């Protein structure tokens, strides 16, 4: 069992409330935590108690603990630290938006071609590269004979009867 002073607990709580998240390396022998002037073991123990009370969510990856404060944790810490409930951690605040900025970001995310949709290949899997080509194929389906280019390509690259691959 680790004895933790109220001053150390208050330092960790105030940092967690200010930032909304805290990162702790899984190393019990570190003299101090990288952001708070408290031994790393004490920070780990304090965060473990907050996780058990469900005031903080925990994620562990590559010997690092990632703790994020929950809504219940904000209420608890604001009461413990004597802060009004109007004050929120940085992770709960949204950045001010400039008019027209959101549209620019959306266009950048869509990338080249301004395509919609997820991971599916859509009509490109069937050989259509644009919507216009797809519509032309749908309108003329069954009316056309195979294109002469396709016949020429088939004669140029014959399929062998043993491997079903092009020579």
Number of C-alpha atoms within 10 A of each C-alpha: 4 8 7 15 9 9 10 17 16 14 15 22 20 17 15 24 26 15 15 22 19 21 19 19 19 16 13 13 9 13 12 15 19 13 12 16 13 19 17 22 21 20 25 18 16 17 25 16 12 18 18 11 12 15 21 24 18 19 10 13 9 7 10 13 16 17 22 19 24 17 12 13 21 21 16 16 19 19 12 12 12 9 13 10 12 6 13 18 15 14 13 14 10 7 7 6 8 7 7 8 9 10 9 9 10 10 11 10 9 12 10 8 7 9 8 8 8 7 6 8 9 12 13 12 9 9 10 15 12 11 11 10 13 15 12 11 14 10 10 9 10 9 8 8 7 9 8 9 9 10 10 10 10 12 10 11 11 12 13 10 7 6 8 9 10 10 9
